[in-house]
Amino acid sequence: MRKALGYAYLIETFRLDVLEPFCQMFEGVGAARQISETPPYVTVFLPPRGSPAERWQEHLSFALKHEGINLEVLKAFFEKVGRDELVAYIRERRVGANRRRVWFLYEFLTGRELPIEPLTAGNYVLLLDPEKMVACGEGPTVQRVRRQRVVNNLPGVAGLCPMVRLTERIRKGVGADLGARLRRVLSDYPMDVLDRANRYFYLKETKSSFAIERQTPDQRRTGSFVVLLERAGRDTLNAEFLIRSQQAIVDPRYTEAGFRADQVYVGQTLAPGQEKIHFVGLRPQDIPEFMGNFFVLAEKLLRSDMHPVVAAAVVSFLFVFIHPFGDGNGRLHRYLLHHVLAAMGFTPEGVTFPVSAVLYRQPGRYDRMLESFSERLLSRIRDGYRLDDQGVMTVEAETADYYRYIDFTWIVEECFEVIRDTLETELVAELDHLVRWDRVMQAMRRVVDMPDRRAERFARLVMNNGGRLARGKRSHFAELSDDEVIRLERAIAEACGGNGKSS
């Protein structure tokens, strides 16, 4: 049996009711550190000589030193460990950085004060090590806590604080400076091309977001979602705005005047009376507290120095995991990606970044991002809910803490890849297509000055037929001579780089 270390030891020893951590440490058998990865899970095996003694005190210190801060495990641990033992542990080295962190986090997460005298001197220590965890930097979003002389640079609040470990993939994503690359790409294209592309992207992003839900929106809902995208980043993110947006983008029969009062879940009917559950939303009685904290968290991140892609991933996916509405959660979740990227200056004003189009083309990746939380959640609450014969779910177990401190590391890693793919494929491909189309139209006008609609139709027929006008379509352009048709085909081929085919 593997010997658990750090947080894994605390989970195992105290039988903590938490989601399985993505990253865990165990004692290995060799003399070297070994890492086993099955994304999103990472297992680290350490040489026996580096293992802590078999006491929770040593394993807690080991976890803080080597694994960073796991709020979900720590909160569950604080409810199990004896208070006197914990006080003795802190007082043993009260001025030590990690003891101060434990002291602060106990009071922060439980709301209960320990019988320890406040510190009156000494340097302040950062709660999150910015070399291990994604944290809020100096500024209005951090708090200096005098009692433990700790700088609270957590990205959230006690009741809702998603966590992100600073992995090599995230470091590379931040270092790629995708926002600057986006601006460089846009600067290479004429303004009229950008304007036309953006109008197309508004519509494509809308249709892609609905298509992910296997829906075809009517004209009203399409227009409402386009308007939402056009205003991304400008509106204040609050309950009134989200409720108004939900009412605009869902079928009028399923709009809501507030956050949901019923339990929601995502399932698949296998047979009459047999339902395969894929996701269980937060209990309705927990929604008011969570959404209040959600708006505080979102405002904090929007005012922080956190990388926009990290903030967008956290805010948007946290929203869909809370699932505050009966319908429209997925579309609003994908809108929130745009909202945060725009509000934090990643996307230039008036530019739509077609992220949903990429997610629609990569359903496997998107599903895995969603399932990185939902599958772990279901493994913990499988016996905590029941379905009646009408398909109505009741969640009987206390589940709120599973949603409070979600590890978003892998989702953030994948979001950086999705943003990069959007920039390098979807965005550039459409801009290049428009530039090429303009060249085609200009080249054709030098041969025959055709009306725009006629020229566009001729060009599409040629480009979709390998560079030649099909014999069956020749009669549609009876006004053209055979020589003009050949010259037009040649002009299209040259404008397209030599082949005249649709790319």
MIVEXVEX-732904 format. One line per field, with one value per residue (C-alpha): x, y, z negated; residue in three letters; residue number from 1. Coordinates in Angstrom, 2 decimals. Layout:
N
xx: (X, ...);
yy: (Y, ...);
zz: (Z, ...);
residu: (Ala, ...);
num: (NUM, ...);
This chain:
503
xx: (0.00, 1.34, 2.32, 0.41, 2.18, 1.00, -2.62, -3.14, -2.08, -4.54, -7.37, -6.62, -5.94, -8.87, -11.20, -11.89, -14.97, -13.39, -13.10, -10.13, -7.21, -5.73, -2.22, -1.18, 2.11, 3.17, 6.35, 8.13, 10.57, 13.49, 16.08, 14.74, 11.56, 9.08, 5.95, 3.03, 0.53, -2.92, -4.40, -5.84, -4.32, -0.68, 0.87, 4.29, 6.44, 9.21, 12.22, 11.63, 14.32, 12.16, 9.01, 7.70, 7.16, 3.82, 2.17, -0.38, 1.73, 4.64, 2.37, 0.56, 3.89, 5.04, 1.86, 2.18, 5.84, 5.59, 1.98, 0.80, -2.61, -5.61, -8.56, -11.01, -8.75, -7.77, -11.35, -12.37, -9.25, -9.95, -13.36, -11.77, -8.56, -8.67, -8.60, -6.13, -3.76, -3.98, -3.33, -0.30, 0.99, 0.69, 2.16, 5.16, 6.44, 3.90, 6.05, 6.87, 5.38, 3.46, 2.17, 0.82, -0.83, -2.53, -3.64, -5.11, -6.77, -8.43, -10.09, -10.77, -12.44, -14.27, -15.19, -13.95, -11.09, -8.33, -7.10, -3.78, -2.50, -2.10, 1.38, 2.62, 5.86, 7.61, 7.37, 4.17, 4.11, 2.13, -0.62, -0.24, 3.26, 3.12, 5.71, 3.29, -0.21, -1.99, -2.65, -3.82, -0.85, -0.39, -3.24, -6.85, -7.67, -5.24, -5.66, -3.00, -4.19, -2.51, -3.51, -1.25, 0.73, -0.36, -1.07, -4.30, -3.75, -6.39, -8.42, -11.74, -13.55, -14.02, -17.27, -16.09, -12.46, -11.43, -7.77, -5.21, -1.81, 0.96, 2.00, 4.49, 1.65, 0.14, 3.54, 3.93, 0.42, 1.11, 4.53, 3.05, 1.47, -1.54, -3.14, -0.17, -0.14, -3.83, -3.16, -0.25, -2.44, -5.23, -2.78, -1.90, -5.40, -7.25, -9.93, -12.75, -11.75, -11.75, -15.19, -16.66, -15.00, -16.29, -19.87, -19.49, -17.93, -20.80, -23.20, -20.90, -20.18, -23.91, -24.77, -21.86, -22.85, -26.42, -25.23, -23.20, -26.57, -28.03, -30.34, -31.21, -32.24, -34.98, -34.29, -35.13, -32.75, -30.03, -30.26, -30.27, -27.11, -25.38, -26.23, -24.88, -21.59, -21.38, -21.57, -19.17, -17.14, -19.21, -22.07, -21.73, -21.77, -24.58, -27.81, -29.97, -27.73, -27.56, -31.31, -32.04, -29.58, -31.10, -34.53, -33.22, -31.53, -33.82, -37.26, -39.78, -41.53, -38.41, -37.30, -36.90, -37.50, -34.59, -32.20, -33.67, -35.66, -35.51, -32.77, -31.16, -29.08, -27.78, -28.73, -29.25, -32.34, -31.22, -34.68, -37.99, -37.17, -33.40, -31.36, -27.58, -26.56, -23.69, -23.82, -25.65, -26.03, -25.70, -28.70, -31.22, -31.08, -27.35, -27.74, -28.32, -25.16, -23.05, -24.20, -23.62, -20.06, -19.75, -20.31, -17.80, -15.26, -15.82, -15.41, -12.25, -10.70, -11.70, -9.85, -6.82, -3.61, -4.51, -3.96, -7.23, -7.33, -7.02, -9.73, -12.02, -11.66, -12.37, -15.37, -17.05, -16.62, -17.44, -20.72, -21.71, -20.78, -23.03, -25.78, -27.95, -30.71, -32.94, -31.99, -29.37, -26.43, -24.15, -24.70, -24.19, -21.07, -19.57, -20.63, -18.75, -15.52, -16.01, -17.09, -13.97, -11.54, -13.06, -13.32, -9.66, -8.43, -7.37, -9.63, -9.59, -12.81, -15.28, -13.55, -15.26, -13.05, -14.81, -14.07, -17.37, -16.64, -13.47, -15.26, -17.93, -15.26, -13.51, -16.38, -14.16, -11.86, -14.79, -16.52, -13.33, -13.01, -16.55, -16.13, -12.92, -15.24, -18.53, -17.08, -15.23, -18.37, -20.56, -18.13, -18.73, -22.51, -23.72, -25.63, -26.64, -29.50, -32.66, -34.81, -38.56, -40.57, -41.17, -37.45, -37.41, -34.16, -33.72, -30.18, -30.22, -26.53, -24.66, -22.77, -21.88, -18.25, -17.54, -18.25, -16.46, -12.78, -12.65, -9.20, -9.33, -5.73, -6.44, -9.37, -7.08, -4.39, -6.91, -8.35, -4.96, -4.85, -8.39, -7.55, -4.37, -6.30, -8.94, -6.27, -4.16, -6.89, -10.40, -9.56, -6.69, -8.44, -11.50, -9.46, -7.35, -10.50, -11.90, -8.61, -8.50, -12.15, -11.43, -8.55, -10.84, -13.49, -10.90, -9.29, -12.66, -13.61, -10.47, -11.88, -15.61, -17.23, -20.05, -22.68, -21.53, -24.13, -23.35, -19.61, -19.92, -22.06, -19.68, -16.68, -18.31, -19.30, -15.76, -14.01, -16.29, -15.67, -11.89, -11.30, -13.63, -17.22, -19.19, -20.65, -24.13, -23.78, -22.51, -26.01, -26.47, -23.98, -25.12, -24.06, -20.40, -18.36, -16.33, -13.15, -14.41, -15.27, -11.75, -10.17, -12.35, -11.40, -7.72, -8.14, -9.75, -6.97, -4.25, -6.04, -6.32, -2.66, -2.78, -5.54, -8.82, -10.24, -12.27, -10.15);
yy: (0.00, 3.45, 5.71, 8.96, 12.27, 15.80, 16.46, 12.85, 11.76, 14.18, 12.99, 9.35, 9.66, 11.94, 10.46, 13.88, 14.26, 16.16, 15.86, 13.83, 16.29, 16.61, 16.57, 14.13, 13.00, 9.53, 7.85, 6.10, 3.22, 4.72, 7.31, 9.88, 11.92, 10.48, 11.98, 10.09, 12.14, 11.16, 14.59, 16.25, 14.12, 14.29, 11.87, 12.64, 9.91, 11.09, 9.14, 7.61, 9.79, 12.88, 11.52, 13.31, 11.48, 9.76, 12.71, 15.08, 18.05, 16.98, 16.16, 19.51, 21.36, 19.17, 19.96, 23.71, 23.63, 21.34, 21.49, 25.02, 25.73, 23.47, 25.26, 22.38, 19.91, 22.43, 23.38, 19.73, 19.05, 21.97, 20.46, 17.12, 18.01, 18.84, 22.58, 22.28, 20.25, 22.84, 25.72, 23.88, 23.34, 27.05, 28.26, 25.96, 28.33, 31.14, 33.52, 30.89, 31.71, 28.45, 28.43, 31.94, 30.78, 27.88, 30.23, 32.73, 30.08, 28.39, 31.64, 32.66, 29.38, 28.49, 31.97, 31.00, 32.74, 30.71, 31.63, 33.03, 36.53, 38.68, 39.35, 42.88, 42.90, 41.26, 41.17, 40.29, 37.01, 36.30, 33.77, 32.24, 31.70, 33.28, 30.73, 27.88, 29.35, 31.94, 34.84, 38.43, 40.79, 44.00, 46.49, 47.01, 43.29, 42.17, 42.59, 43.00, 41.11, 42.50, 39.67, 37.10, 39.63, 37.88, 39.36, 37.75, 37.45, 34.77, 35.24, 34.86, 35.09, 32.59, 31.23, 30.95, 30.81, 28.85, 27.86, 27.58, 25.96, 27.63, 24.81, 24.88, 24.95, 28.01, 29.71, 29.14, 30.42, 33.62, 33.97, 33.61, 37.08, 36.14, 39.57, 41.29, 38.65, 39.32, 43.03, 42.34, 40.05, 42.61, 45.36, 43.41, 43.79, 46.81, 48.35, 47.54, 43.86, 43.88, 45.50, 42.94, 40.04, 41.26, 41.44, 37.87, 36.75, 38.15, 35.96, 32.93, 33.06, 33.27, 30.32, 28.25, 28.89, 27.77, 24.84, 23.48, 23.16, 21.58, 24.57, 26.75, 30.15, 32.26, 35.75, 37.39, 35.27, 35.49, 39.26, 39.38, 37.29, 39.41, 42.55, 40.84, 40.12, 43.65, 45.00, 42.44, 43.95, 47.13, 46.09, 45.61, 41.91, 41.60, 39.68, 42.13, 41.94, 38.12, 37.71, 40.20, 38.41, 35.00, 36.34, 37.65, 34.48, 31.60, 30.62, 33.01, 30.02, 29.22, 32.65, 33.27, 36.31, 35.34, 32.54, 29.06, 27.56, 23.97, 21.37, 21.02, 18.24, 17.17, 13.62, 11.15, 8.97, 5.39, 3.82, 4.67, 5.28, 4.96, 8.15, 8.48, 11.58, 13.65, 16.70, 17.88, 21.60, 23.32, 22.89, 25.72, 26.72, 27.42, 29.57, 32.98, 32.73, 31.44, 34.01, 36.82, 35.55, 35.01, 38.69, 39.72, 37.25, 38.39, 42.06, 41.23, 39.40, 42.10, 44.68, 42.46, 41.96, 38.34, 37.27, 37.81, 34.24, 32.85, 35.18, 34.42, 30.66, 30.88, 33.22, 31.53, 27.90, 28.66, 30.16, 27.05, 24.78, 26.82, 26.60, 29.41, 29.18, 26.42, 27.18, 29.27, 28.54, 27.25, 30.19, 32.71, 30.82, 31.18, 34.84, 35.41, 34.34, 37.32, 39.62, 39.06, 39.11, 42.40, 43.99, 43.19, 44.56, 41.28, 41.78, 45.29, 47.27, 46.24, 42.93, 39.57, 36.58, 33.47, 31.12, 29.22, 28.36, 26.57, 24.85, 23.70, 22.24, 20.57, 19.01, 16.36, 18.96, 21.07, 18.04, 17.07, 20.58, 20.38, 16.81, 17.61, 18.88, 17.07, 13.54, 14.11, 15.68, 12.72, 10.28, 12.02, 12.57, 9.50, 8.30, 11.80, 12.43, 10.69, 10.90, 10.36, 8.74, 12.16, 12.80, 15.39, 15.33, 15.99, 16.39, 15.29, 15.57, 18.74, 19.51, 23.22, 22.74, 20.72, 23.85, 26.42, 25.77, 24.07, 23.44, 25.19, 24.42, 22.06, 24.14, 27.20, 25.22, 24.12, 27.62, 28.98, 26.35, 27.20, 30.92, 30.19, 27.97, 30.69, 33.25, 31.13, 29.23, 30.64, 34.36, 34.37, 31.97, 34.21, 37.39, 35.73, 34.50, 38.03, 39.42, 36.66, 37.29, 40.98, 40.06, 37.73, 40.43, 42.99, 40.55, 39.66, 43.33, 43.81, 41.21, 42.00, 44.68, 42.41, 43.38, 42.35, 39.60, 38.06, 38.22, 36.65, 33.82, 33.14, 33.10, 30.69, 28.29, 28.28, 28.02, 25.17, 23.24, 23.01, 26.29, 25.73, 26.76, 23.53, 22.80, 22.60, 26.11, 27.73, 28.70, 30.75, 33.25, 33.43, 37.08, 36.02, 34.81, 31.61, 33.68, 35.83, 32.74, 31.36, 34.68, 34.99, 31.47, 32.37, 35.62, 33.75, 31.14, 33.81, 35.73, 32.50, 31.68, 29.56, 26.97, 28.89, 26.45, 27.29, 26.86);
zz: (0.00, 0.91, -1.98, -1.64, -2.21, -2.95, -2.08, -0.96, -4.47, -6.10, -3.83, -4.55, -8.30, -9.15, -6.50, -5.10, -2.89, 0.01, 3.77, 4.92, 5.34, 8.81, 7.36, 4.60, 3.09, 1.95, 0.81, 3.66, 3.73, 5.63, 4.76, 7.21, 7.41, 9.93, 11.47, 13.01, 15.05, 16.27, 17.01, 15.10, 12.32, 11.21, 8.72, 7.25, 5.65, 3.31, 2.05, -1.41, -2.94, -2.33, -4.00, -7.11, -10.39, -11.00, -12.75, -11.28, -12.37, -10.13, -7.22, -7.48, -7.46, -4.55, -2.58, -3.05, -2.03, 0.98, 2.19, 1.46, -0.03, 0.51, -1.08, -0.70, -2.51, -5.16, -6.00, -6.31, -8.41, -10.76, -11.53, -12.48, -14.32, -18.04, -18.65, -21.51, -19.34, -16.58, -19.03, -20.40, -16.84, -16.04, -19.32, -18.92, -16.22, -16.27, -14.20, -11.58, -8.17, -7.73, -11.32, -10.74, -7.55, -9.35, -12.14, -9.67, -7.52, -10.50, -11.52, -7.90, -6.91, -10.13, -11.37, -14.83, -16.64, -18.28, -21.78, -20.55, -21.19, -18.06, -16.73, -17.35, -15.37, -12.44, -8.69, -6.83, -4.88, -1.71, -2.29, 1.18, 2.49, 5.99, 7.14, 6.37, 6.68, 8.82, 6.44, 6.47, 6.45, 4.51, 4.83, 3.75, 3.95, 1.20, -2.54, -5.21, -8.31, -11.41, -13.77, -12.07, -10.01, -6.84, -3.41, -2.23, 1.52, 2.05, 5.26, 3.45, 0.14, -2.69, -1.27, 2.34, 3.37, 6.49, 6.50, 9.31, 8.96, 10.97, 13.29, 16.14, 18.69, 17.02, 16.86, 20.60, 21.24, 19.34, 20.99, 24.48, 24.04, 26.16, 25.68, 27.33, 30.09, 30.71, 31.17, 33.52, 35.61, 35.82, 36.79, 39.96, 41.44, 42.88, 40.65, 43.07, 43.02, 39.20, 39.13, 41.51, 39.69, 36.35, 37.60, 38.80, 35.51, 33.47, 35.41, 35.57, 31.85, 31.14, 33.37, 32.00, 28.39, 29.09, 31.23, 28.30, 26.53, 29.71, 30.14, 33.11, 31.77, 33.30, 34.58, 31.22, 29.18, 31.83, 31.80, 28.00, 27.76, 30.40, 28.40, 25.28, 27.06, 28.43, 24.87, 23.36, 20.55, 20.27, 17.99, 14.24, 13.39, 10.84, 10.26, 12.17, 15.25, 15.28, 14.77, 17.55, 19.84, 19.09, 19.95, 23.28, 24.54, 23.51, 24.77, 23.12, 21.53, 19.50, 18.36, 14.64, 12.46, 10.21, 9.45, 9.50, 6.63, 7.92, 8.03, 11.46, 12.95, 16.34, 17.23, 20.03, 20.23, 20.88, 20.60, 18.92, 15.27, 15.83, 15.85, 16.15, 14.18, 15.58, 13.34, 10.24, 9.66, 6.34, 4.03, 4.52, 0.83, 1.27, 4.41, 2.72, 0.62, 3.49, 6.02, 3.51, 3.08, 6.85, 7.58, 4.89, 6.32, 9.92, 8.99, 7.06, 10.01, 12.49, 10.37, 9.79, 11.72, 12.45, 16.06, 18.00, 19.32, 15.77, 14.48, 17.44, 16.95, 13.23, 13.44, 16.40, 15.32, 11.69, 12.91, 14.85, 11.93, 9.62, 12.30, 10.89, 13.52, 14.77, 18.38, 20.17, 17.85, 20.60, 22.92, 20.09, 19.00, 22.47, 22.60, 19.33, 21.06, 23.39, 20.58, 18.48, 21.43, 22.60, 19.14, 18.38, 21.70, 23.29, 26.31, 27.82, 27.65, 30.33, 31.09, 30.56, 29.92, 31.36, 28.46, 28.69, 32.32, 31.18, 28.28, 30.74, 33.03, 30.07, 28.10, 26.52, 24.99, 23.78, 22.23, 20.41, 18.99, 17.60, 16.41, 14.53, 11.79, 12.42, 12.38, 9.11, 7.64, 8.60, 7.03, 3.68, 3.79, 5.67, 2.61, 1.53, 3.96, 5.15, 8.27, 8.11, 10.88, 12.43, 12.77, 9.98, 8.03, 4.32, 2.97, -0.64, -1.47, -2.41, 0.79, 0.63, -0.42, 2.74, 4.82, 2.63, 3.32, 6.72, 8.18, 11.56, 12.54, 15.43, 16.72, 16.81, 18.63, 21.25, 21.54, 22.53, 25.30, 26.45, 26.58, 28.53, 30.98, 31.37, 32.18, 34.50, 36.36, 36.09, 36.03, 38.51, 40.89, 41.14, 41.56, 44.25, 45.96, 46.12, 47.47, 50.09, 50.99, 51.51, 53.81, 55.75, 56.22, 57.31, 59.75, 61.26, 61.74, 63.83, 66.23, 66.11, 63.95, 62.75, 60.15, 56.68, 56.17, 59.57, 59.01, 55.55, 56.87, 59.76, 57.43, 54.95, 57.70, 59.07, 55.70, 54.58, 57.78, 57.81, 59.65, 62.60, 63.35, 63.62, 67.06, 65.57, 64.16, 67.38, 68.51, 65.30, 66.71, 70.32, 70.54, 70.30, 73.25, 72.98, 73.03, 70.14, 68.09, 68.61, 67.70, 64.61, 63.51, 64.01, 62.05, 59.14, 59.13, 59.03, 56.25, 54.22, 54.56, 57.67, 57.17, 57.11, 54.55, 51.49, 48.35);
residu: (Met, Arg, Lys, Ala, Leu, Gly, Tyr, Ala, Tyr, Leu, Ile, Glu, Thr, Phe, Arg, Leu, Asp, Val, Leu, Glu, Pro, Phe, Cys, Gln, Met, Phe, Glu, Gly, Val, Gly, Ala, Ala, Arg, Gln, Ile, Ser, Glu, Thr, Pro, Pro, Tyr, Val, Thr, Val, Phe, Leu, Pro, Pro, Arg, Gly, Ser, Pro, Ala, Glu, Arg, Trp, Gln, Glu, His, Leu, Ser, Phe, Ala, Leu, Lys, His, Glu, Gly, Ile, Asn, Leu, Glu, Val, Leu, Lys, Ala, Phe, Phe, Glu, Lys, Val, Gly, Arg, Asp, Glu, Leu, Val, Ala, Tyr, Ile, Arg, Glu, Arg, Arg, Val, Gly, Ala, Asn, Arg, Arg, Arg, Val, Trp, Phe, Leu, Tyr, Glu, Phe, Leu, Thr, Gly, Arg, Glu, Leu, Pro, Ile, Glu, Pro, Leu, Thr, Ala, Gly, Asn, Tyr, Val, Leu, Leu, Leu, Asp, Pro, Glu, Lys, Met, Val, Ala, Cys, Gly, Glu, Gly, Pro, Thr, Val, Gln, Arg, Val, Arg, Arg, Gln, Arg, Val, Val, Asn, Asn, Leu, Pro, Gly, Val, Ala, Gly, Leu, Cys, Pro, Met, Val, Arg, Leu, Thr, Glu, Arg, Ile, Arg, Lys, Gly, Val, Gly, Ala, Asp, Leu, Gly, Ala, Arg, Leu, Arg, Arg, Val, Leu, Ser, Asp, Tyr, Pro, Met, Asp, Val, Leu, Asp, Arg, Ala, Asn, Arg, Tyr, Phe, Tyr, Leu, Lys, Glu, Thr, Lys, Ser, Ser, Phe, Ala, Ile, Glu, Arg, Gln, Thr, Pro, Asp, Gln, Arg, Arg, Thr, Gly, Ser, Phe, Val, Val, Leu, Leu, Glu, Arg, Ala, Gly, Arg, Asp, Thr, Leu, Asn, Ala, Glu, Phe, Leu, Ile, Arg, Ser, Gln, Gln, Ala, Ile, Val, Asp, Pro, Arg, Tyr, Thr, Glu, Ala, Gly, Phe, Arg, Ala, Asp, Gln, Val, Tyr, Val, Gly, Gln, Thr, Leu, Ala, Pro, Gly, Gln, Glu, Lys, Ile, His, Phe, Val, Gly, Leu, Arg, Pro, Gln, Asp, Ile, Pro, Glu, Phe, Met, Gly, Asn, Phe, Phe, Val, Leu, Ala, Glu, Lys, Leu, Leu, Arg, Ser, Asp, Met, His, Pro, Val, Val, Ala, Ala, Ala, Val, Val, Ser, Phe, Leu, Phe, Val, Phe, Ile, His, Pro, Phe, Gly, Asp, Gly, Asn, Gly, Arg, Leu, His, Arg, Tyr, Leu, Leu, His, His, Val, Leu, Ala, Ala, Met, Gly, Phe, Thr, Pro, Glu, Gly, Val, Thr, Phe, Pro, Val, Ser, Ala, Val, Leu, Tyr, Arg, Gln, Pro, Gly, Arg, Tyr, Asp, Arg, Met, Leu, Glu, Ser, Phe, Ser, Glu, Arg, Leu, Leu, Ser, Arg, Ile, Arg, Asp, Gly, Tyr, Arg, Leu, Asp, Asp, Gln, Gly, Val, Met, Thr, Val, Glu, Ala, Glu, Thr, Ala, Asp, Tyr, Tyr, Arg, Tyr, Ile, Asp, Phe, Thr, Trp, Ile, Val, Glu, Glu, Cys, Phe, Glu, Val, Ile, Arg, Asp, Thr, Leu, Glu, Thr, Glu, Leu, Val, Ala, Glu, Leu, Asp, His, Leu, Val, Arg, Trp, Asp, Arg, Val, Met, Gln, Ala, Met, Arg, Arg, Val, Val, Asp, Met, Pro, Asp, Arg, Arg, Ala, Glu, Arg, Phe, Ala, Arg, Leu, Val, Met, Asn, Asn, Gly, Gly, Arg, Leu, Ala, Arg, Gly, Lys, Arg, Ser, His, Phe, Ala, Glu, Leu, Ser, Asp, Asp, Glu, Val, Ile, Arg, Leu, Glu, Arg, Ala, Ile, Ala, Glu, Ala, Cys, Gly, Gly, Asn, Gly, Lys, Ser, Ser);
num: (1, 2, 3, 4, 5, 6, 7, 8, 9, 10, 11, 12, 13, 14, 15, 16, 17, 18, 19, 20, 21, 22, 23, 24, 25, 26, 27, 28, 29, 30, 31, 32, 33, 34, 35, 36, 37, 38, 39, 40, 41, 42, 43, 44, 45, 46, 47, 48, 49, 50, 51, 52, 53, 54, 55, 56, 57, 58, 59, 60, 61, 62, 63, 64, 65, 66, 67, 68, 69, 70, 71, 72, 73, 74, 75, 76, 77, 78, 79, 80, 81, 82, 83, 84, 85, 86, 87, 88, 89, 90, 91, 92, 93, 94, 95, 96, 97, 98, 99, 100, 101, 102, 103, 104, 105, 106, 107, 108, 109, 110, 111, 112, 113, 114, 115, 116, 117, 118, 119, 120, 121, 122, 123, 124, 125, 126, 127, 128, 129, 130, 131, 132, 133, 134, 135, 136, 137, 138, 139, 140, 141, 142, 143, 144, 145, 146, 147, 148, 149, 150, 151, 152, 153, 154, 155, 156, 157, 158, 159, 160, 161, 162, 163, 164, 165, 166, 167, 168, 169, 170, 171, 172, 173, 174, 175, 176, 177, 178, 179, 180, 181, 182, 183, 184, 185, 186, 187, 188, 189, 190, 191, 192, 193, 194, 195, 196, 197, 198, 199, 200, 201, 202, 203, 204, 205, 206, 207, 208, 209, 210, 211, 212, 213, 214, 215, 216, 217, 218, 219, 220, 221, 222, 223, 224, 225, 226, 227, 228, 229, 230, 231, 232, 233, 234, 235, 236, 237, 238, 239, 240, 241, 242, 243, 244, 245, 246, 247, 248, 249, 250, 251, 252, 253, 254, 255, 256, 257, 258, 259, 260, 261, 262, 263, 264, 265, 266, 267, 268, 269, 270, 271, 272, 273, 274, 275, 276, 277, 278, 279, 280, 281, 282, 283, 284, 285, 286, 287, 288, 289, 290, 291, 292, 293, 294, 295, 296, 297, 298, 299, 300, 301, 302, 303, 304, 305, 306, 307, 308, 309, 310, 311, 312, 313, 314, 315, 316, 317, 318, 319, 320, 321, 322, 323, 324, 325, 326, 327, 328, 329, 330, 331, 332, 333, 334, 335, 336, 337, 338, 339, 340, 341, 342, 343, 344, 345, 346, 347, 348, 349, 350, 351, 352, 353, 354, 355, 356, 357, 358, 359, 360, 361, 362, 363, 364, 365, 366, 367, 368, 369, 370, 371, 372, 373, 374, 375, 376, 377, 378, 379, 380, 381, 382, 383, 384, 385, 386, 387, 388, 389, 390, 391, 392, 393, 394, 395, 396, 397, 398, 399, 400, 401, 402, 403, 404, 405, 406, 407, 408, 409, 410, 411, 412, 413, 414, 415, 416, 417, 418, 419, 420, 421, 422, 423, 424, 425, 426, 427, 428, 429, 430, 431, 432, 433, 434, 435, 436, 437, 438, 439, 440, 441, 442, 443, 444, 445, 446, 447, 448, 449, 450, 451, 452, 453, 454, 455, 456, 457, 458, 459, 460, 461, 462, 463, 464, 465, 466, 467, 468, 469, 470, 471, 472, 473, 474, 475, 476, 477, 478, 479, 480, 481, 482, 483, 484, 485, 486, 487, 488, 489, 490, 491, 492, 493, 494, 495, 496, 497, 498, 499, 500, 501, 502, 503);
